[in-house]
Amino acid sequence: MEMKSEVNYGHALMTEAGGITDLVMSDFFTMEPLCLSIQKQGINDLKVDSRGKLLQAVQKSIRNNTCFVAKKSESIVGTIISESLTLEEYLNMNTVYPQMKVLFQYLIGKRSEPMPGNFLRIRIITVSKNEQQQGIAGKLTDFVLRWAKSEKIGAAVTEATGLYSQSAFEKRGMKCISEVKYSEYKDANGEVIFKHTHPHSSVKLMLIKI
């Protein structure tokens, strides 16, 4: 009988930055609902961040001790890239596409309660396509939240763009403090901006105080 390899969770090392970048390029940008929506609409003048820029972001997160990995047999099978921010810094966040930044700023403006003074933003969470539905994303999130608590970081936030991430974060105690339905988010001409998102219907700003 084949033995399943144990999954280990921890902080990313600088030597792992390239592997993390490759994982995000192959398994996040090709599956995240908003990225897919823009790609399916054939908007070619708005390019995904180059691998070089993404690598720099990963390296910055590793230097700040806010990049985390799940590893199986020394292979990276999941990652969370996060950053410690103030609200002002959050509003000037970096996103894959400009439309996403505008949406997230609108989402933050609609929040139902004040944001804490500083917090951990979970920017990207992804698991290898071959390792999904094994609880890795949830356990990686648990690891990150325990670390944040040990560092006396008062809260964690994320923009959950799909059903599966929303469910996973809710199970970890994160609550929705703002929601924007894709079908109701339109441009000046009344056209829906993020199309082809089924089965994902909204983006939620999720918060947990820790």
C-alpha positions as CSV (number, residue, x, y, z in Angstrom):
1,M,0.0,0.0,0.0
2,E,1.3,3.4,-1.0
3,M,2.1,5.6,2.0
4,K,1.0,9.3,1.8
5,S,3.7,11.8,2.4
6,E,3.3,14.1,5.4
7,V,2.7,17.8,4.7
8,N,4.8,20.2,6.7
9,Y,4.0,23.9,7.2
10,G,6.4,26.7,7.9
11,H,8.0,30.0,6.8
12,A,9.4,30.2,3.3
13,L,13.2,30.4,2.7
14,M,14.7,32.8,0.3
15,T,16.0,29.8,-1.7
16,E,12.4,28.8,-2.2
17,A,11.3,32.1,-3.8
18,G,11.6,30.8,-7.4
19,G,9.6,27.7,-6.7
20,I,6.9,29.8,-4.9
21,T,6.8,32.2,-7.9
22,D,6.4,29.3,-10.3
23,L,3.5,27.8,-8.3
24,V,1.7,31.1,-8.2
25,M,2.2,31.6,-11.9
26,S,0.9,28.2,-12.8
27,D,-1.8,27.5,-10.2
28,F,-3.1,30.8,-9.0
29,F,-3.2,33.2,-12.0
30,T,-4.8,30.4,-14.1
31,M,-7.6,29.7,-11.5
32,E,-8.4,32.8,-9.6
33,P,-11.9,34.0,-10.6
34,L,-11.0,37.7,-11.3
35,C,-7.9,36.9,-13.3
36,L,-9.8,34.3,-15.3
37,S,-12.6,36.8,-16.0
38,I,-10.3,39.4,-17.4
39,Q,-8.4,36.8,-19.4
40,K,-11.6,35.3,-20.9
41,Q,-12.6,38.8,-22.0
42,G,-9.4,39.0,-24.0
43,I,-8.2,42.2,-22.4
44,N,-4.7,42.1,-23.8
45,D,-3.5,45.6,-22.8
46,L,-3.6,44.7,-19.1
47,K,-0.9,42.1,-18.6
48,V,-0.4,39.9,-15.5
49,D,2.6,41.1,-13.5
50,S,5.8,39.7,-15.0
51,R,7.5,36.8,-13.3
52,G,10.3,39.1,-12.3
53,K,7.9,41.5,-10.4
54,L,6.1,38.6,-8.8
55,L,9.5,37.2,-7.7
56,Q,10.4,40.5,-6.1
57,A,7.1,40.5,-4.2
58,V,7.7,37.0,-3.0
59,Q,11.2,37.8,-1.9
60,K,9.9,40.9,0.0
61,S,7.4,38.8,1.8
62,I,10.0,36.2,2.7
63,R,12.3,39.0,4.0
64,N,9.4,40.3,6.2
65,N,8.8,36.7,7.5
66,T,5.2,36.8,6.0
67,C,5.5,34.2,3.3
68,F,4.5,30.6,4.2
69,V,4.7,27.3,2.5
70,A,3.3,23.8,2.7
71,K,5.8,21.1,1.7
72,K,5.4,17.5,0.9
73,S,8.7,15.5,0.5
74,E,10.5,18.8,0.3
75,S,8.4,19.9,-2.7
76,I,6.3,23.1,-2.3
77,V,2.6,22.2,-2.7
78,G,1.0,25.4,-1.3
79,T,1.8,28.9,-0.3
80,I,0.4,32.0,1.4
81,I,2.0,35.3,0.5
82,S,1.0,38.0,3.0
83,E,2.0,41.4,4.2
84,S,1.7,43.5,7.3
85,L,-0.1,46.8,6.5
86,T,-1.8,49.9,7.8
87,L,-5.2,50.9,6.3
88,E,-3.5,53.6,4.2
89,E,-1.0,51.1,2.8
90,Y,-3.9,48.7,2.2
91,L,-5.7,51.2,0.1
92,N,-2.6,51.5,-2.1
93,M,-2.2,47.8,-2.5
94,N,-0.6,46.1,-5.5
95,T,-2.9,43.8,-7.6
96,V,-2.5,41.6,-10.6
97,Y,-4.8,43.8,-12.8
98,P,-5.7,47.5,-12.2
99,Q,-9.5,46.6,-12.3
100,M,-8.9,44.4,-9.2
101,K,-7.4,47.3,-7.2
102,V,-10.4,49.5,-8.0
103,L,-12.8,46.7,-7.0
104,F,-10.9,46.1,-3.7
105,Q,-10.8,49.8,-2.9
106,Y,-14.6,49.9,-3.4
107,L,-15.0,46.8,-1.3
108,I,-13.0,48.3,1.5
109,G,-15.1,51.5,1.4
110,K,-18.3,49.5,1.9
111,R,-17.1,47.7,5.0
112,S,-19.5,47.4,7.9
113,E,-17.0,48.0,10.7
114,P,-13.7,49.9,11.2
115,M,-10.5,48.3,10.2
116,P,-7.8,47.8,12.8
117,G,-4.8,50.1,12.9
118,N,-2.5,47.4,11.3
119,F,-3.1,43.9,10.3
120,L,-1.9,41.0,8.2
121,R,-3.3,40.9,4.7
122,I,-3.4,37.5,3.1
123,R,-2.7,38.5,-0.5
124,I,-2.3,35.1,-2.2
125,I,-3.2,31.6,-1.2
126,T,-2.8,28.8,-3.6
127,V,-2.3,25.0,-3.6
128,S,-0.9,22.9,-6.4
129,K,-3.6,21.6,-8.7
130,N,-2.5,18.0,-7.9
131,E,-2.8,18.5,-4.1
132,Q,-6.1,20.2,-3.8
133,Q,-9.1,19.0,-1.7
134,Q,-6.8,17.6,1.0
135,G,-7.2,20.4,3.5
136,I,-3.8,21.9,2.8
137,A,-5.1,25.5,2.3
138,G,-7.0,25.4,5.6
139,K,-4.1,24.0,7.6
140,L,-1.8,26.5,6.0
141,T,-4.2,29.3,7.0
142,D,-4.3,27.9,10.5
143,F,-0.5,28.0,10.7
144,V,-0.4,31.6,9.5
145,L,-3.1,32.8,12.0
146,R,-1.2,31.1,14.8
147,W,2.0,32.8,13.8
148,A,0.2,36.2,13.6
149,K,-1.2,35.7,17.1
150,S,2.2,34.8,18.4
151,E,3.6,38.0,16.8
152,K,0.8,40.0,18.5
153,I,-0.7,41.1,15.1
154,G,-4.2,42.1,16.0
155,A,-6.1,41.0,12.9
156,A,-5.9,39.3,9.5
157,V,-7.8,40.3,6.4
158,T,-8.2,39.0,2.9
159,E,-10.2,39.6,-0.3
160,A,-11.8,36.2,-0.9
161,T,-12.9,36.1,-4.6
162,G,-14.3,32.6,-4.9
163,L,-16.7,30.2,-3.1
164,Y,-14.0,27.8,-2.0
165,S,-11.7,30.4,-0.5
166,Q,-14.7,32.1,1.2
167,S,-15.7,28.8,2.7
168,A,-12.2,27.9,3.9
169,F,-11.8,31.3,5.6
170,E,-15.2,31.2,7.2
171,K,-14.3,27.8,8.7
172,R,-11.2,29.5,10.3
173,G,-13.4,32.1,12.0
174,M,-13.1,34.9,9.5
175,K,-16.2,37.0,9.0
176,C,-17.4,39.0,6.0
177,I,-17.4,42.7,6.7
178,S,-18.1,43.8,3.1
179,E,-19.3,42.1,-0.1
180,V,-19.7,43.1,-3.7
181,K,-21.6,40.9,-6.1
182,Y,-20.0,40.6,-9.5
183,S,-23.3,41.0,-11.4
184,E,-23.9,44.3,-9.7
185,Y,-20.4,45.8,-10.1
186,K,-20.5,47.8,-13.4
187,D,-18.6,50.4,-15.3
188,A,-19.9,53.9,-16.3
189,N,-21.8,52.4,-19.3
190,G,-23.6,49.9,-17.1
191,E,-21.6,46.9,-18.3
192,V,-20.7,44.2,-15.8
193,I,-16.9,44.4,-15.4
194,F,-16.1,40.9,-14.1
195,K,-18.0,38.4,-16.3
196,H,-17.7,34.6,-16.7
197,T,-17.2,34.1,-12.9
198,H,-19.6,31.2,-12.4
199,P,-19.9,29.5,-9.9
200,H,-18.3,32.4,-8.0
201,S,-20.8,35.3,-7.5
202,S,-19.0,37.8,-5.3
203,V,-15.9,39.1,-3.5
204,K,-15.9,39.3,0.2
205,L,-13.7,41.3,2.5
206,M,-13.0,38.9,5.4
207,L,-11.6,39.8,8.8
208,I,-10.6,37.9,11.9
209,K,-9.3,39.5,15.1
210,I,-6.6,37.4,16.7
